[in-house]
């Protein structure tokens, strides 16, 4: 994950472990945790360019900040989670869920809950 640059936050999800840790399936419409030191507030609307494992296409996502981890604690990184919105949010959610389908969850950790 890269820092915010010019109002756009880059979120590179290079592998399935990172996708599992970042994707928030329990959020209505899907959610994404973005490890970042960027300062955000609950309810802020943010713009993120995200890549998924096995894909080079950057997906432009917008969403509302619904989760904030202020401090890295060794297991969970500092960052924030957004509730995905719009057509690209629907696309990202369906692709993330397709990639994660059938993945064994035992022993994997989430950056949120």
N, C-alpha and C positions, 0 to 999 in steps of 0.2 A: 504494500500500500504506500502511496506517495503523498506528500503534503499537498495542501491546496495551492493551486497555481492559477493566478488570474481569475479567481472566482469559481474555478472548477476543481473539484476534488477527484483525483485519480484513484481508482480502486482496482488493483490488479489481483485477481484470484487465480493463482497459478496452478493449484492442484485441488484434489477432492477433499483433503483434510482441511484446507483453508476454507473451501466452500461450505463444508459441514459446520465449521466453527463460526462462520459469518452469516449464513442464511438463517432467517428467523421464520420458520413455517407457521408458528402459532400466532403470528400477527395477521389480522384480516387483510387480505390482498397481498400478503408476503412482506417480509422485512429483510433488511440487510444491515449488518453491523460493519462499520468502517473503522478499522484501527487507524487512529489519527490523533495528533496533538492539537488539531484545529479547534479553536474555541467556538462552540455552538451553544444555543439555549434550547430548552424544550419548546417545541412548536415551530422552530425555525424551518423554513423551506430551504432545501439545499439541492444543488445540482451535482451529480456524480457521473463520471465516465467509468464504467466498469467493464472488465473482461472476465469471461468465464473460462474454466479449464478446457483445454482442447479447442479453444476458439481464439481467433485474433481480432475479431470484430469488437469494437468498443461500443457498449450499449449506453446511450444517454439516459440517465435515470433522474427523476425528481421525486422528492419525498419530504415528509415532515419528520423532524427529529422527535423520536419517542423514547429513546434510551440514551443515557450518558454514563460512561465509565470514566470518572475523573482522573484516576490514577492507575498506572500499571502495577499489578501486584505479584508478578512472577508467573501466574497462570493465565490471567486474563489481561489483555492489553488495554491501554487507554484508548478511548474512541467513542463513537456514538452509533446508534441504530436509527434507521429511518423506516417509516411505513411507505412502501412503494406505491406509486400512483401513476395513472395514465396508461396508454397502450404499451409503452416500453416497459413499464413496471409489470404488466401482465405477461409480456414476452419473457422478461427476466425470471419471473416466478416460475413460469412453465418450463423454461430451460433448466433452471436450478433443480426443480423437482424431478425432471426427467433424468438429469445427471445423478442425482442422489438416490433415485429409486433402486431398491434392492441392496443398497450399501449397508454393510454391517455397522451398527452404531456402537456396539460394545467397545469400550475403551477410548472412544473419541470424545473430545471435549468441545463444548460450545463456548464462545466468547461472551455469551449472555447468560441464559438460564440452563 
